[in-house]
């Protein structure tokens, strides 16, 4: 039995976050990873996807060229070359992470891990024992229990497919569907999104989502809410998706059908039933310090945490908290109230803090400042088709409790609001800040 102070299951952002404090404290650390070091985000998610999104941005800018008195020919997208570029961007990430772990003094072990005791795991033919074990195994696509589910692809497949399809159906109206859907739509693909719930993009402000839906439909994306996929069949080399909406069964054909029904903690192969942690419906029950309730020597962070947002920065943040709790004692708790999130459609949707509905549900006395900014000089300068903001301020304290943006460089601007919320900067003080002009940041004073 090999002994370590800490064994980390997973070599993604969460696991890497754990190594910072633990190695700085001189603890012996092993990291077990079954696939590529770096995890989903840089290898199969955020980073390669953003390369495709960047291409969609370029196509969008070209489409607006006439608004800037520029005459251009119709662009041609070489999809195969774009996929090759995406692969080139991410190709060396596992090697770079491996070098980083080596520099930190972390022992990296390749293989599948499973528990063989409360503080012990087996990887291949090796057995490791540790004072603390960290589950940072990420997430996997949620399977869909429908006939023909084996015909579904996932976002990994989209990022590896050198052939541009003519038509794509996304089952589930979440972040991946709209990010990849906007890429496909601008590449000339016929895109359909089918969502079972009444609202798309749960977690984002409903009015912000309505802005995105309008722009998506303007691009030609077909959107069906309160619609249930019944089955998927092959027919003459294509896929037929049967779904029910308003009591009527409908059919849409496509070359690809992508499962975008969310992700679940990737803990299935860990053999958690051996008295290590409570395992209920695929969930590991944890306390507010990210420890297993049944075994305080086991921590969980990143996408394997079932009840926190599955975002790459949050995985790194939670990993850092786990590392400090291991080295300093279990006293640090995560705070998600000021963590911004962006959806990289074109235009971007960004948000931080409470939605208007949640603020009202909590009984807060709020002022809601909503702006259609398309006629503002900054938006007109860049010919924005959507420029919209909603800032939510608590009346009694002048605290910003939520901010939601569509377009207007929202993926960058949202951090100004997150910073103000985290450090208690009142709305009035933020609006009085002098910004360079003309910039989108200079518009903050007019948003509240």
C-alpha positions, -999 to +999 in steps of 0.1 A: +000+000+000+015+033-012+009+061+013+002+098+005-012+128+025-036+136-004-049+116-033-069+136-059-092+117-083-093+138-114-068+159-133-090+188-143-094+224-130-108+213-096-080+188-090-053+212-100-068+238-077-063+214-048-026+210-055-018+247-049-023+248-011-014+212-004+019+212-022+028+247-007+023+231+027+047+202+018+021+175+017+026+144-005+000+145-033-010+120-060-033+128-089-052+100-107-066+108-142-082+083-166-081+106-197-062+137-206-048+160-179-066+193-178-100+177-178-131+185-199-129+223-201-096+228-220-096+195-239-133+188-247-153+218-236-148+255-230-115+261-248-122+243-281-157+255-282-145+291-279-124+286-310-156+278-329-174+307-312-146+331-323-153+320-359-190+328-354-180+362-342-160+368-373-189+357-395-212+381-376-188+410-381-186+402-418-223+402-419-224+437-405-197+450-429-222+470-450-233+489-418-197+502-417-197+512-454-176+481-463-184+459-493-173+423-490-180+391-509-200+364-492-177+345-468-169+308-471-163+288-439-139+258-443-153+237-414-127+210-417-099+236-414-117+253-385-118+219-366-081+215-374-074+249-360-094+241-328-073+209-324-041+228-329-050+253-302-056+226-275-031+200-287-004+207-261-027+213-231-022+179-214+016+181-218+016+216-203-005+204-173+018+174-169+048+198-167+030+220-142+021+190-119+057+178-122+070+213-112+046+213-082+059+178-072+026+160-078+027+123-087+004+118-117-010+083-122-029+073-153-059+050-148-094+045-134-097+047-096-121+030-073-125+030-035-113-002-017-117+013+018-126+046+036-092+061+029-078+038+001-082+034-036-070+010-063-057+022-097-047-005-121-026-028-099-016-001-074-032+005-040-030+040-025-038+051+010-043+088+020-053+109+050-076+128+025-091+117-008-105+143-031-132+135-057-127+158-086-138+135-114-159+161-133-192+154-150-206+135-180-237+140-203-270+130-187-283+100-206-318+103-222-342+073-216-358+075-251-359+050-280-331+057-303-309+074-277-279+055-291-282+077-321-275+108-301-241+126-302-227+149-275-207+181-276-174+162-277-185+148-311-194+182-325-159+195-316-143+165-334-166+163-365-148+175-396-180+174-417-204+203-414-239+189-413-269+204-431-293+202-402-288+197-364-313+191-336-303+199-300-323+180-274-323+204-244-322+242-245-292+248-223-259+266-227-243+241-251-273+241-274-272+279-278-235+283-280-230+256-306-264+264-322-252+300-330-220+287-345-239+262-367-265+288-377-239+313-388-222+285-408-255+280-427-268+249-408-305+244-402-307+244-363-336+233-341-337+234-303-362+212-284-366+220-246-390+201-223-393+230-198-413+262-204-382+284-201-349+280-219-316+284-200-327+279-165-306+300-141-304+330-164-328+360-160-360+353-180-360+387-198-324+382-208-332+348-222-362+363-241-337+387-258-315+358-268-345+338-281-356+366-303-321+370-318-318+332-322-351+330-341-340+360-362-310+338-373-334+311-383-330+288-353-362+269-346-370+268-309-397+246-293-403+248-255-426+225-235-418+199-261-409+163-253-387+141-275-404+107-279-380+088-301-352+091-327-352+069-358-329+064-388-345+070-422-326+071-455-294+081-439-309+108-418-323+110-383-360+116-376-368+132-342-404+127-331-415+151-304-448+162-287-458+198-284-492+212-275-507+177-276-495+172-312-467+148-323-443+165-348-412+153-367-380+171-376-352+156-397-315+162-391-280+149-399-270+151-362-290+150-330-270+164-300-278+155-264-278+188-245-300+176-215-274+186-189-246+169-172-243+147-140-215+140-116-190+114-130-188+091-100-203+059-113-171+039-115-158+049-081-175+021-061-189+045-036-211+019-020-182+005+000-191+027+030-170+056+018-196+083+012-234+085+009-243+078-027-279+087-034-293+090-070-258+097-083-251+124-057-225+126-030-239+143+001-215+170+013-214+196+041-208+233+035-171+228+036-172+204+006-166+173+028-185+140+025-211+139+053-204+102+060-166+104+057-150+137+066-117+125+051-132+127+016-137+160-001-156+168-034-150+197-058-158+208-093-185+193-115-187+163-092-205+186-067-241+181-077-255+214-064-231+241-075-229+256-110-208+234-133-184+261-145-147+259-150-138+289-127-160+274-099-141+241-102-108+259-097-123+280-069-137+249-051-104+231-056-086+259-039-111+258-009-106+221-005-068+225-006-070+252+022-094+231+042-070+201+041-040+222+051-056+247+075-085+227+089-121+226+076-131+262+080-135+276+045-169+277+028-176+285-009-196+316-017-213+316-051-233+348-048-209+370-068-197+345-094-204+357-130-215+334-158-215+340-196-232+321-224-210+325-255-237+328-281-235+358-305-246+381-288-233+369-254-256+366-224-239+374-191-252+375-155-242+377-119-262+375-087-299+372-084-324+372-112-354+395-108-377+366-101-354+353-073-350+387-057-387+390-055-391+355-042-367+364-014-388+394-005-362+421-013-372+456-019-356+463-053-353+488-081-351+472-115-333+492-142-340+477-176-325+492-207-328+485-245-295+500-255-297+495-293-301+532-299-273+542-275-243+557-294-220+528-284-244+502-297-251+521-329-213+525-335-209+487-336-242+480-353-254+458-324-285+439-332-291+433-295-279+455-267-298+451-234-292+453-197-311+447-164-295+459-131-312+450-099-305+472-069-317+468-033-335+500-023-326+501+014-288+496+009-281+507-027-264+473-031-263+457-066-278+423-061-280+412-097-268+423-132-278+408-165-265+418-200-271+407-236-246+419-261-226+451-254-194+431-246-213+417-217-188+388-211-163+415-200-186+441-186-202+417-162-170+416-141-174+453-132-207+444-115-193+412-099-165+433-084-189+458-070-211+431-055-182+413-039-167+443-023-199+461-014-195+491-038-229+508-039-247+513-072-243+551-069-205+548-065-202+524-094-222+548-116-199+577-106-168+559-117-150+577-145-144+553-175-125+559-207-148+571-234-162+559-258-163+524-243-191+500-233-179+505-197-188+542-199-224+531-203-226+517-168-235+551-154-266+551-176-276+515-168-287+523-132 
